[in-house]
Structures are given as C-alpha cells and as structure tokens.
Amino acid sequence: MSPINNLANSADSAAPATASGSTAFKVDSPSVRYTDSSIESDYVYDSTVVSRDAASGKYSAKPTQVHYKFRTKTNVGRVGLMMVGWGGNNGSTVTASILANKKGISWETRKGTQEPNYFGSLMMASTVKLGVDEQLKDVYVPFNEVVPMAHPNDIVIGGWDINSKNIGDAMRRAQVLPVDLQRRVYDELAELKPLPSVYYPDFIAANQEERADNLIGGTKQEQLDHLRKDIRDFKQANGLDRVIVMWTANTERYADVAVGLNDTADNLLQSIANGHSEVSPSTLFAVASILEGAPFINGSPQNTLVPGVIELAEREHTFVGGDDFKSGQTKIKSVLAEFLVNAGIKPLAITSYNHLGNNDGCNLSAPAQFRSKEISKSSVVDDMVGANHLLYKKGEHPDHTIVIKYVPSVGDSKRAMDEYVSEIFMGGLNTISLYNTCEDSLLASPLIIDLFMMTELMTRVTYRQGDDAEWLPFHSVLSILSYMLKAPVVAPNTPVVNALAKQRMAMENILRAFVGLPPNNEMMLEHKAFH
C-alpha cells in the first residue's frame, strides 16, 4: 500500500466552500499594493515605551512608532502535512474528517443526517471584525479569508507511525468517529499506510511496546537520514511546494538538556551522529524537518525543541512551534484565570483533575510521561498572575494541582473537573467548580488544521524595515501559534503569553497588518463620541 495520501487528487471530490488563497475583501489604501503574486503593505506599528525614574519612582510613558513593510505571497500552491503518529487518535480522526469534508460525505445519526464541518477550527469556523459599514454596523469575515490561506480540503496528508495499521483500521481502533461515518470513509482510508517511524522505548510508556511493529532500524544518524529522505520523497511524489511536519504522537518523557549534548545546533548534530541516548525521537524528527526546510510543530508536551533545535532552525531559516495541543481544560483555564485576575479577584488555588481512556491516557499513566504533561499544564496562569502586582506580591503564585488518571472505559470522552478558590472583597472566598466532558480527539483535530494553516501562511510572509532593507522571514520560533498550544515556545528573551484573548487578538491583528489594516479594538468611538 502507498504511504502517500492522494485525497487532494480525488476526481469525485466536492468543491470546497472557498478554495485555497481566497480572500473576502480588498483594502482600498495607498499603503497597500496588490500584484499578481503578492500583497504588500506599509504598516506603522504603534507601541508605548515605559521608563521609571529611580528617584521618584514615577513612570514615563512614551508613544513610539516603528515602520514595517510586509509582503505576503498570494499563491498558496500545493501543500502537504506529514504527521508523526499518523495512526493515532488525532491523526486518523483529522484525516477521516478532511476526507468527509472534501467529498461532502454525510452520515446518519439517531438525530438524523449529519453534514461534515470544521467546527472547532479557529481558522475555518470563526470570524473576525473587518470594520463597520455606512450604517456603523459591524462587518465580519471568515478568519481564513483575511489573507490568502491554504484550505484543509486541499492538503495532501501522509506521515509515520510505530504501528503498521492502515489509517482505516487505525480510525476504527480509535473509536472516535460515528460508526456510519467510519463505514463511509473506511475503504479510501484503508489504502493509506503510515511510513515506519522511530521508537526508543525509554521515551514513552512501556505499555506502548506492543504497538511498535513498524520501525526504522539503524543508528540515530541513519534514522535521521531516513526521515529526511521520507520528507523529500513525499514532497516529490506529490508535487508539493511545501511540507509541514507535525508531532501528533505519544507524549515523551523530558530529555536531559546539557552543555555539549543539545545546547547548540552543532552539539546536537554531533550527539545524533554519536547515537547519544538523550536525543529523543521527537527531536530527531524536528532536526530532520529543519534540515529539509520543512516547518516542524510539536503537538505534545515534552521538551522536543531543545536549545540546539532552536539554534538549528534559526540557522536554517526554518520555522518551529510548540508545545502541546490546547484543546479543553487548559483552554478554559486560560480564559477563566484571565477573567478573575482582570476583575481584581485573586485565585488562591486551582485544582484540576481529569481522566480519560484513550491511548494518550494509557501512555500518560506512566510517571515520566505524566510529568511532561503536568509541566505544560501548570504554566498556563503565570503571565496573568505576573500582570497584577496589586493582587500578588513578587514570587507569590496560586496553588496549582493537576491530576490525570487512565480509565479505559471512558475512551476518548475525557472528563475534566476544576475548582477555583479565590479571595474576594474584604477577605471573602469564592469557589467556582466546573465539570467538562471533552471529546478529546474531536477537540484536538481542528487544532492540527489551524496550526497547519497558520504555519503554512507564515512561510509566505516576509517583512523589512526601511526601503533598502532585505526582505526577511519572521523569527524561526512561531509564537503566533500560541492560541493553539498549552505551553507556547517563544524566541529567546520573549515574554510568554498564555491568556487566550490576548493570543487571539495578536493573531488577528498580525493578519490585519499583513493587509495594511490597523489593529482591531473595541473603543467604538463612532458610537461614543458622535454628534
């Protein structure tokens, strides 16, 4: 069987609602120029620089402006996604769902006929405010039509897995999608077989060993060369302009980070050549992707993007992003904690418990793998707490406890329970308790689509400061992806933002900058200062 997914070649496919590269509007401004191949915008970035007088302790706020020029190539071309862990719950679910959307495959439920959709995808199922019309009414457009973006129906999908099951059988094993939908897409998915993958038993739970029957042998250097060839072959066989690689596989334990091991790009490459035991499979995939010029996104919580990976990505001018898909409990936490702190309410304790029964839960039942997840979940409130010195003294932080248990009978339907205990007016206490049933893979799969779409867009964007400056790509660490990730990896010396509203606002306004529009705000002066 071919490991190449030719969904994008299907002759009987239903046409997507919008094709790759479609936009909902054109900007009428002398600061924006449209050509046959790009959109170029002159953009003034307004910010405020704050200094503090040492003697008086008073702040001085100085408005500043920086002039940028952005160029966005409008031709999306033919693009591919290679998933590590393609046969897992997320990989098989997103593949089946894209096929159903592309071909317009509906299925029967006890409530009637269900049509396919992209609900849960920020790019495909949400809108952004474009502006106001002549009657001062808000006008909204789809998020994916602000700038030209790839449409998921056009993605060519492939990947690797340590298990040899074809994607149809993997979908059945996952038990995520309704049975009638599985039946309707099975035959085509059964033709898709994952490429052999890399398996180091020390990095994932021992209970995964029985799945590992589809492996790349040899030394770590030979495995790296093999993965690089897989990416090249996939790109060539499908006539792709770009490939993005995404880790959707099991959570690994944390790898050691040490001088001489993985602290620099050269040390990391040498450690691979030496077969060092602390080079993880996910880091090996990241290095292979970077060396092939393919952006790499880490969808699990382990520390794949060690310093040597970041340095290598910067040196090769290739994008990386991570860590850990932000789908349910943590996404809610990044909203609720921000609300409480911004309302002047002081969270004292946040206790989070969840149990699940899919293979992710099975792998996380091992202590080392759980620790990786615990780290990624626990940092989500840090920037919100740090932003309010009126509530929290220096070094003060709410108690934050996280528990994950494996309960096979619940399958992919994860149960999450949270308790927020906060101090309110005059020493009073407020307790908020939440119970959340999450269809784990149905929440995570749209994030794969969003991460792919945003990463692919960034491969077509360059900027410069000044007319004589060179056009440059954005920094190799794509912090713009933070909305979709639990523990966002950012460039060195860059603040980490976890507050969900800020993350979405940043993404939305950066896209507006690419087409020369000012950032959105909710001042609504046209309604408040009219005469």
C-alpha positions as CSV (number, residue, x, y, z in Angstrom):
1,M,0.0,0.0,0.0
2,S,1.1,3.5,-0.7
3,P,2.1,5.7,2.3
4,I,1.0,8.7,0.3
5,N,-2.4,10.3,0.8
6,N,-3.8,11.3,-2.5
7,L,-7.0,12.8,-1.1
8,A,-6.2,16.0,-2.9
9,N,-6.3,14.2,-6.3
10,S,-9.7,12.6,-6.0
11,A,-11.7,13.4,-9.1
12,D,-15.1,12.9,-7.4
13,S,-14.4,15.4,-4.6
14,A,-16.9,18.0,-3.6
15,A,-15.6,21.6,-4.2
16,P,-14.7,23.4,-1.0
17,A,-16.7,26.4,0.0
18,T,-13.7,28.5,-0.6
19,A,-10.5,27.4,-2.4
20,S,-7.0,27.9,-1.1
21,G,-6.0,31.5,-1.4
22,S,-9.5,33.1,-1.3
23,T,-10.0,36.4,0.5
24,A,-13.2,38.2,1.4
25,F,-12.1,41.8,0.7
26,K,-9.6,44.1,-0.9
27,V,-8.1,47.0,1.0
28,D,-8.5,50.5,-0.6
29,S,-5.4,52.3,0.7
30,P,-2.3,53.9,-0.7
31,S,-0.4,51.9,1.9
32,V,-1.4,48.6,0.3
33,R,-0.3,47.3,-3.1
34,Y,-1.6,44.2,-4.9
35,T,0.4,42.5,-7.5
36,D,-0.1,39.2,-9.4
37,S,1.9,37.4,-6.8
38,S,1.7,39.2,-3.5
39,I,0.1,41.7,-1.2
40,E,2.5,44.4,0.1
41,S,1.6,46.8,3.0
42,D,3.2,49.7,4.6
43,Y,2.4,49.5,8.3
44,V,3.1,51.7,11.3
45,Y,3.4,49.7,14.5
46,D,2.4,51.9,17.5
47,S,3.6,50.9,20.9
48,T,4.4,52.5,24.2
49,V,7.9,52.5,25.8
50,V,7.9,52.9,29.6
51,S,10.7,54.1,31.8
52,R,10.9,54.7,35.5
53,D,12.6,57.5,37.4
54,A,14.8,56.0,40.0
55,A,14.5,58.9,42.4
56,S,10.7,59.5,42.3
57,G,9.6,56.0,41.3
58,K,7.3,57.7,38.7
59,Y,6.7,56.1,35.3
60,S,7.2,57.9,32.0
61,A,5.2,56.5,29.0
62,K,6.4,57.5,25.5
63,P,4.4,56.6,22.4
64,T,6.6,55.2,19.7
65,Q,6.2,54.1,16.1
66,V,8.1,51.5,14.0
67,H,7.6,51.4,10.3
68,Y,7.3,47.9,8.7
69,K,6.7,46.6,5.2
70,F,5.0,43.2,4.8
71,R,4.9,41.1,1.7
72,T,2.5,38.1,1.6
73,K,2.8,35.8,-1.4
74,T,-0.7,35.0,-2.6
75,N,-0.1,31.8,-4.4
76,V,-0.6,29.0,-1.8
77,G,0.5,26.3,-4.2
78,R,0.3,22.6,-3.4
79,V,1.0,21.9,0.3
80,G,1.4,18.7,2.4
81,L,1.1,17.7,6.0
82,M,3.2,14.8,7.4
83,M,2.1,13.7,10.9
84,V,4.2,11.7,13.3
85,G,1.8,9.3,14.9
86,W,-0.5,9.4,11.8
87,G,-2.2,6.2,13.0
88,G,-3.1,7.6,16.4
89,N,-6.5,9.0,17.5
90,N,-5.7,12.5,16.3
91,G,-4.0,11.6,13.1
92,S,-6.7,9.2,11.9
93,T,-9.5,11.4,13.1
94,V,-8.3,14.5,11.2
95,T,-7.6,12.5,8.1
96,A,-11.0,10.9,8.0
97,S,-12.7,14.3,8.8
98,I,-10.9,16.1,6.0
99,L,-11.9,13.4,3.6
100,A,-15.5,13.7,4.7
101,N,-15.4,17.5,4.3
102,K,-13.7,17.3,0.9
103,K,-16.1,14.8,-0.5
104,G,-19.2,16.1,1.2
105,I,-19.8,12.8,2.9
106,S,-22.7,12.9,5.4
107,W,-23.8,10.1,7.8
108,E,-26.8,9.0,9.7
109,T,-27.2,9.5,13.5
110,R,-30.1,8.8,15.8
111,K,-31.0,12.5,15.4
112,G,-30.9,12.4,11.6
113,T,-28.4,13.2,8.8
114,Q,-25.2,14.9,9.9
115,E,-23.2,17.0,7.5
116,P,-19.4,17.3,7.8
117,N,-18.0,20.6,9.1
118,Y,-14.9,22.2,10.5
119,F,-16.4,23.3,13.9
120,G,-13.7,23.8,16.5
121,S,-11.3,25.3,14.0
122,L,-10.4,28.9,14.6
123,M,-9.5,29.4,11.0
124,M,-12.4,27.6,9.4
125,A,-15.3,28.2,11.8
126,S,-14.8,31.7,13.4
127,T,-15.0,35.2,12.1
128,V,-13.1,38.5,12.7
129,K,-14.4,42.0,12.7
130,L,-13.3,43.7,9.4
131,G,-14.8,47.1,10.3
132,V,-18.1,49.0,10.2
133,D,-20.3,49.7,7.2
134,E,-22.0,53.0,6.2
135,Q,-24.7,52.5,8.9
136,L,-21.9,51.9,11.5
137,K,-22.8,48.2,11.8
138,D,-20.0,45.7,12.4
139,V,-18.9,43.7,9.4
140,Y,-17.4,40.2,10.0
141,V,-15.5,38.0,7.6
142,P,-14.1,34.4,8.0
143,F,-10.8,34.2,9.8
144,N,-9.3,32.3,6.9
145,E,-10.2,35.0,4.4
146,V,-8.3,37.9,5.8
147,V,-5.2,36.9,3.9
148,P,-4.8,34.0,1.4
149,M,-4.6,30.7,3.3
150,A,-4.5,27.0,2.5
151,H,-7.8,25.3,2.6
152,P,-7.8,22.0,4.6
153,N,-9.6,20.2,1.7
154,D,-6.5,20.9,-0.4
155,I,-4.0,19.4,2.0
156,V,-2.1,16.3,0.9
157,I,-1.7,14.1,4.0
158,G,0.9,11.5,4.9
159,G,3.1,10.5,7.9
160,W,4.8,8.0,10.1
161,D,3.6,5.6,12.9
162,I,5.3,3.0,15.0
163,N,2.2,0.8,14.4
164,S,1.6,-0.7,10.9
165,K,-2.2,-0.5,10.8
166,N,-3.6,1.3,7.8
167,I,-5.4,4.6,8.6
168,G,-8.8,3.0,8.1
169,D,-8.1,0.3,10.7
170,A,-6.5,3.0,12.9
171,M,-9.6,5.0,12.7
172,R,-11.7,2.0,13.8
173,R,-9.3,1.3,16.7
174,A,-9.5,4.9,17.9
175,Q,-13.4,4.6,18.3
176,V,-13.7,8.4,18.0
177,L,-15.9,9.0,14.9
178,P,-19.5,7.7,14.5
179,V,-19.8,4.2,13.1
180,D,-21.7,5.2,10.0
181,L,-19.1,7.8,9.1
182,Q,-16.3,5.2,9.6
183,R,-18.1,2.9,7.3
184,R,-18.4,5.5,4.5
185,V,-14.7,6.6,4.6
186,Y,-13.1,3.3,5.5
187,D,-12.3,1.9,2.0
188,E,-10.3,5.0,1.0
189,L,-8.5,5.3,4.3
190,A,-7.6,1.6,4.2
191,E,-5.4,2.4,1.2
192,L,-3.3,4.7,3.3
193,K,-0.4,3.2,5.3
194,P,2.0,5.1,7.6
195,L,5.7,5.0,7.0
196,P,7.9,3.3,9.5
197,S,8.8,5.5,12.5
198,V,11.4,5.9,15.2
199,Y,10.9,4.1,18.5
200,Y,13.0,4.5,21.6
201,P,11.3,2.5,24.5
202,D,12.9,4.7,27.1
203,F,11.0,7.8,26.0
204,I,7.4,6.6,26.0
205,A,5.5,4.3,28.4
206,A,6.3,0.6,28.4
207,N,2.6,-0.1,27.6
208,Q,3.2,1.1,24.1
209,E,5.6,-1.6,23.2
210,E,3.0,-4.0,21.7
211,R,2.1,-1.3,19.1
212,A,5.7,-0.9,17.9
213,D,5.8,-3.1,14.8
214,N,6.6,-0.5,12.1
215,L,10.1,0.8,12.9
216,I,13.1,2.3,11.2
217,G,16.3,0.5,12.2
218,G,19.9,1.5,12.2
219,T,21.8,4.2,14.2
220,K,20.4,7.6,15.1
221,Q,22.3,9.2,12.2
222,E,20.9,6.6,9.8
223,Q,17.4,7.2,11.2
224,L,17.8,10.9,10.7
225,D,18.9,10.4,7.1
226,H,16.0,8.0,6.6
227,L,13.5,10.6,7.8
228,R,15.0,13.3,5.6
229,K,14.6,11.1,2.6
230,D,10.9,10.3,3.6
231,I,10.2,14.1,3.6
232,R,11.9,14.6,0.2
233,D,10.2,11.6,-1.3
234,F,6.7,12.7,0.0
235,K,7.3,16.2,-1.4
236,Q,8.4,14.9,-4.8
237,A,5.9,12.2,-5.2
238,N,3.0,14.6,-4.6
239,G,4.4,17.6,-6.5
240,L,4.3,19.7,-3.3
241,D,5.6,23.2,-2.9
242,R,5.9,22.9,0.9
243,V,5.6,20.3,3.6
244,I,4.9,20.8,7.2
245,V,5.7,18.1,9.8
246,M,3.7,17.8,13.0
247,W,4.2,15.6,16.0
248,T,0.8,14.2,16.9
249,A,2.3,11.1,18.6
250,N,2.6,10.0,22.2
251,T,3.9,12.2,25.0
252,E,7.6,11.5,25.7
253,R,9.4,12.0,28.9
254,Y,11.6,15.1,29.2
255,A,15.0,14.8,27.7
256,D,18.1,16.0,29.6
257,V,19.4,19.4,28.4
258,A,23.1,19.7,29.0
259,V,26.2,21.6,27.7
260,G,27.8,19.5,24.9
261,L,24.6,17.4,24.4
262,N,21.9,19.6,22.8
263,D,22.7,23.1,23.9
264,T,23.8,24.2,20.4
265,A,23.0,23.1,16.9
266,D,26.4,21.6,16.3
267,N,26.4,19.8,19.6
268,L,23.0,18.3,18.9
269,L,24.0,17.2,15.4
270,Q,27.2,15.6,16.9
271,S,25.1,13.9,19.6
272,I,22.9,12.4,16.9
273,A,26.0,11.2,15.0
274,N,27.3,9.7,18.3
275,G,23.9,8.0,19.0
276,H,23.5,9.7,22.3
277,S,20.7,8.2,24.4
278,E,19.2,11.5,25.4
279,V,18.3,12.5,21.8
280,S,14.5,11.8,21.7
281,P,12.5,10.6,18.7
282,S,10.6,13.9,18.5
283,T,13.9,15.9,18.5
284,L,15.2,13.6,15.7
285,F,12.0,14.4,13.6
286,A,12.4,18.1,14.4
287,V,16.1,18.1,13.2
288,A,15.1,16.1,10.0
289,S,12.4,18.6,9.2
290,I,14.6,21.6,9.7
291,L,17.3,20.2,7.6
292,E,14.8,19.6,4.8
293,G,13.4,23.1,5.1
294,A,10.0,21.8,6.4
295,P,8.5,23.6,9.4
296,F,8.1,21.4,12.5
297,I,5.3,21.7,15.1
298,N,5.3,19.8,18.4
299,G,1.8,18.9,19.5
300,S,2.9,17.1,22.7
301,P,4.2,18.5,26.0
302,Q,7.8,17.1,26.0
303,N,10.8,19.4,25.5
304,T,11.4,18.5,21.9
305,L,12.6,22.0,21.0
306,V,15.8,21.9,23.0
307,P,18.2,24.9,22.5
308,G,20.1,23.1,19.8
309,V,16.9,22.7,17.8
310,I,16.0,26.4,18.1
311,E,19.5,27.4,17.0
312,L,19.4,25.0,14.1
313,A,16.0,26.4,13.0
314,E,17.4,29.9,13.2
315,R,20.5,28.9,11.2
316,E,18.4,27.2,8.5
317,H,15.7,29.8,8.4
318,T,13.1,27.2,9.1
319,F,10.0,27.5,11.4
320,V,9.4,25.5,14.6
321,G,6.5,25.8,17.0
322,G,5.1,24.1,20.2
323,D,4.3,22.8,22.7
324,D,1.2,20.6,23.3
325,F,-2.3,21.0,21.7
326,K,-4.5,23.3,23.8
327,S,-7.9,21.7,23.4
328,G,-10.1,21.5,26.5
329,Q,-9.3,22.0,30.2
330,T,-6.3,24.2,29.7
331,K,-8.1,26.4,27.1
332,I,-10.9,27.1,29.6
333,K,-8.3,27.8,32.3
334,S,-6.6,30.4,30.1
335,V,-9.9,32.2,29.8
336,L,-11.2,31.9,33.4
337,A,-7.9,32.8,35.1
338,E,-7.6,35.9,32.9
339,F,-11.1,36.9,33.8
340,L,-10.6,36.5,37.5
341,V,-7.3,38.4,37.7
342,N,-8.5,41.2,35.4
343,A,-11.7,41.5,37.5
344,G,-9.5,42.1,40.6
345,I,-10.3,38.7,42.1
346,K,-7.4,36.7,43.4
347,P,-7.2,33.0,42.6
348,L,-5.7,31.2,45.6
349,A,-5.9,27.6,44.4
350,I,-6.6,25.9,41.1
351,T,-7.2,22.2,41.3
352,S,-7.6,20.3,38.0
353,Y,-8.5,16.6,37.7
354,N,-9.2,14.6,34.6
355,H,-9.5,11.1,33.5
356,L,-9.6,9.5,30.0
357,G,-9.4,6.1,28.4
358,N,-7.7,6.6,25.0
359,N,-4.1,5.7,24.2
360,D,-3.0,9.1,25.2
361,G,-4.3,8.4,28.7
362,C,-2.7,5.0,28.7
363,N,0.7,6.5,27.8
364,L,0.3,9.3,30.4
365,S,-0.3,6.7,33.1
366,A,3.5,6.3,33.3
367,P,5.0,8.8,35.8
368,A,7.7,10.2,33.4
369,Q,5.2,10.9,30.6
370,F,2.7,12.4,33.1
371,R,5.4,14.8,34.4
372,S,5.8,16.2,30.8
373,K,2.0,16.9,30.7
374,E,2.0,18.3,34.2
375,I,4.7,20.8,33.3
376,S,2.9,22.0,30.2
377,K,-0.4,22.4,32.0
378,S,0.9,24.1,35.1
379,S,2.4,27.2,33.5
380,V,-0.8,28.4,31.9
381,V,-1.6,31.1,34.5
382,D,1.9,32.5,35.0
383,D,1.6,35.6,32.8
384,M,-1.8,36.5,34.2
385,V,-0.6,36.3,37.8
386,G,2.5,38.3,36.9
387,A,0.5,41.1,35.3
388,N,-1.3,42.1,38.6
389,H,1.1,43.2,41.4
390,L,-1.9,44.6,43.3
391,L,-3.1,41.0,43.9
392,Y,0.1,39.1,44.0
393,K,3.4,40.0,45.7
394,K,6.6,39.3,44.0
395,G,7.1,35.5,43.9
396,E,3.5,34.8,45.0
397,H,1.5,32.3,43.0
398,P,-1.7,30.4,43.4
399,D,-1.6,26.7,44.4
400,H,-1.9,24.7,41.2
401,T,-2.5,21.0,41.3
402,I,-3.0,18.7,38.3
403,V,-4.1,15.1,38.3
404,I,-4.6,12.8,35.2
405,K,-5.9,9.2,35.5
406,Y,-6.3,6.5,33.0
407,V,-9.8,4.9,32.9
408,P,-10.2,2.7,29.8
409,S,-14.0,2.5,29.8
410,V,-14.5,6.2,29.0
411,G,-12.4,6.0,25.8
412,D,-11.9,9.3,24.1
413,S,-14.5,11.1,26.1
414,K,-12.3,12.8,28.7
415,R,-13.8,14.1,31.9
416,A,-12.3,17.2,33.4
417,M,-13.1,18.7,36.8
418,D,-11.7,22.0,38.0
419,E,-12.1,24.0,41.2
420,Y,-11.0,27.7,41.5
421,V,-10.9,29.1,45.0
422,S,-10.4,32.9,45.0
423,E,-10.1,35.7,47.6
424,I,-12.7,38.4,47.0
425,F,-13.8,41.6,48.8
426,M,-12.8,42.0,52.5
427,G,-11.3,38.6,52.8
428,G,-14.2,36.6,51.5
429,L,-13.8,33.4,49.4
430,N,-15.4,32.5,46.1
431,T,-15.4,28.9,44.7
432,I,-16.1,28.1,41.1
433,S,-16.4,24.4,40.2
434,L,-16.5,23.1,36.6
435,Y,-17.3,19.8,35.1
436,N,-16.4,19.4,31.4
437,T,-16.8,16.3,29.2
438,C,-14.4,16.7,26.3
439,E,-14.4,14.6,23.1
440,D,-10.6,14.7,23.2
441,S,-9.7,14.0,19.6
442,L,-12.6,15.9,18.2
443,L,-11.2,19.0,20.0
444,A,-7.6,18.4,19.2
445,S,-8.0,17.6,15.5
446,P,-9.2,21.1,14.5
447,L,-6.1,22.4,16.2
448,I,-4.0,20.4,13.8
449,I,-5.7,22.1,10.9
450,D,-5.3,25.6,12.5
451,L,-1.6,25.0,13.2
452,F,-1.0,23.8,9.7
453,M,-2.9,26.7,8.1
454,M,-1.1,29.4,10.2
455,T,2.3,27.8,9.8
456,E,1.9,27.5,6.0
457,L,0.8,31.1,5.8
458,M,4.0,32.3,7.6
459,T,6.2,30.5,5.1
460,R,4.8,33.0,2.5
461,V,5.3,36.2,4.6
462,T,8.4,38.4,4.7
463,Y,9.0,41.9,6.2
464,R,11.5,44.7,6.2
465,Q,12.2,47.9,8.0
466,G,13.2,50.6,5.6
467,D,13.2,50.6,1.7
468,D,16.7,49.4,1.4
469,A,16.5,46.6,3.9
470,E,16.4,43.0,3.0
471,W,13.1,41.1,3.0
472,L,13.3,38.7,5.9
473,P,11.1,35.9,7.3
474,F,9.6,36.1,10.8
475,H,11.6,34.6,13.7
476,S,12.0,30.9,13.4
477,V,10.0,30.3,16.6
478,L,6.4,30.8,15.6
479,S,4.9,32.3,18.8
480,I,1.9,33.4,16.7
481,L,0.7,29.8,17.2
482,S,0.3,30.3,20.9
483,Y,-3.5,30.3,20.8
484,M,-3.5,26.6,19.8
485,L,-0.8,25.4,22.3
486,K,-0.7,24.8,26.1
487,A,2.9,25.8,26.7
488,P,3.9,28.2,23.9
489,V,7.6,28.1,22.9
490,V,8.8,31.6,22.2
491,A,12.0,33.2,20.9
492,P,14.8,33.8,23.4
493,N,14.1,36.8,25.7
494,T,10.5,36.9,24.6
495,P,7.6,37.0,27.1
496,V,5.2,34.1,27.1
497,V,1.5,35.0,26.8
498,N,-1.0,32.3,27.9
499,A,-4.1,34.5,28.2
500,L,-6.4,33.2,25.4
501,A,-8.0,36.5,24.5
502,K,-4.5,38.2,24.1
503,Q,-3.3,35.3,21.9
504,R,-6.3,35.5,19.6
505,M,-6.0,39.3,19.4
506,A,-2.3,39.1,18.5
507,M,-3.0,36.6,15.7
508,E,-5.9,38.6,14.3
509,N,-4.1,41.9,14.4
510,I,-0.9,40.5,12.8
511,L,-3.0,39.2,9.9
512,R,-4.6,42.7,9.6
513,A,-1.1,44.2,9.5
514,F,-0.3,42.0,6.5
515,V,-3.0,43.7,4.5
516,G,-2.3,47.2,5.9
517,L,-5.3,47.5,8.3
518,P,-5.0,49.0,11.8
519,P,-5.4,46.7,14.8
520,N,-8.9,45.9,16.0
521,N,-10.1,47.5,19.2
522,E,-13.4,47.8,21.0
523,M,-13.2,51.6,21.6
524,M,-16.2,52.2,19.3
525,L,-15.7,55.9,19.3
526,E,-18.0,56.2,16.3
527,H,-20.8,55.3,18.8
528,K,-19.5,57.0,21.9
529,A,-18.2,60.4,20.5
530,F,-20.7,61.1,17.7
531,H,-22.7,64.4,17.5
